[in-house]
């Protein structure tokens, strides 16, 4: 579980968290809302280890993996959909395996690659990526580079 016990977190003279305590148990989902500058990104920096609490105790299990998406998409000519899809390393590996099997003309490997892609959700990956984009408030025109 993630535990903050009497945590104080400051940015310059501004206090973002003041003796805050919270426990987030495995499987719980938490949403952070607040105006710009409220400290949401700073709290994530504490969670990912980029920042440390000014006072109190913070604990996250060492064996837990954390992933996050940057707030701003980097400048690229790639569409937002392609950018999100490229972030799925498992699908990228499986597409590469399919390509290698096709180049080699290995029918069994091609069949296995198609099966693996189906199991990994390849066929609805684009719609899932676009749902993520929509939830992230990207403009529709940036989805496909239009």
N, C-alpha and C positions, 0 to 999 in steps of 0.2 A: 504494500500500500504506500501511497504518497502521504507524507505527514509534514505539516508545518505546525510548529509549536512555538507560540509567542514570537513569531517572525516579524522583524521590522526590516523594511526595504526602502532605501532612500535613493533618490537621484538628485544630486546637489543638495539644496536645502529642502527640497520637496519630499515629503513622506508619502510613499505609495501604499505601504502596508505598515500598520502600527499595532504591534503585539497581536498579530493575526494567528489564529489556530484553525486548522482544518485537516481532516483525514479523508482521503479518496481511496476507497477500497477497490480491489480488482473487479473489473466488470462494470463499474459505475461510469457513467458518462457525465461530463461537466462541460457547460458552455460558458464562455466569458463574453460579456457584453459591456460596453462602456464607450464613452466618447473618445475621440482621438486624444492621445496624451494621458489617458487615465492610468496607464501602466500595464495593459494587457501583454504587450510584447516584452516588457521588462520582466513580468512574471514568468513568461515562457523562457526567457534567458536564465532565470533562476532554475527552472525545471531542467533545462538542458545543460546546466553547469557552466554557462558563459559568465554568469554573475553569481555572487555569493551574498547570503543574507548579511545585513549589518548587525543584527542581533537575533537571538532565538535559535531554534534548531530546525533544520530541513533534512528530510530523509527520503530517498527514493532507492528501492532495491538495486544493487549493483548489477544484477543479472538482467534487469529489464532493459529492453531496447526502446529507444525513442526516435521518432521520425517527425519532421516538421517541414512545412512548405513555406518558402520565403513569401513575404507579403507582396512583393512586386516581382512580376515576371521579367527576367532579363531581356534586354534588347536583342531581338533575333528576327530573322525573316521567316522563321518557322511559325506555323499557325499555333494557336494556344492548344488546340486539340492534339496536334502532333507532339507538342512540347510535353503535355501531360502523359500521353501514351509512351513517349520515350523514357519517362520516369519509372515505368513498370519494368524493372530489370528482368523479371521472370518471363514476361511476354517477349521482350527483346531477345533473350537467349533462345527461346523456343522458335521465334521467327528465323533467327540465324541458323538454328539446327535444321529447320525445314528447307531453307535455301541451300545449305550444304548437301542435304540429301537429294534435292532436285538436281543440283549440279553434278553430283555423283551418279545420278540415275538409279539410286537405291530405293526400290519400291517399298520394301519393308520399313526402311527408315522414314520414308515419306509418310507412310500410313501411321507410324508411331508418332511422328511429329504432329500430324493433324489431330490425332487422338489427344496428345499432350496439350496442344493449343486449345482444343475444346474443353478439356478439364480445367484449364487455367482461365477460362472465360473470354477467350479471344473474340468470339462472335458478338459479344455485347460490350467489348472494351470501349469502342468509340462512344456509345451512348452513356456508359458510366463516366468516361472522361468528360463528356459534355455536361453531365449532371454536376460533376465536381466544379467545372468552370462556372456554371450557372449559380451554384451555391456560393462561389467565390466572388460573384458580382462582376465578372468580366463582361464586356459588351459582346453581344451576339456576333457582331461583325468581325471580331478578333478570333473567333473559333476556328475559322478555316482560312484565315489570311485575307479576307475580303474587307 
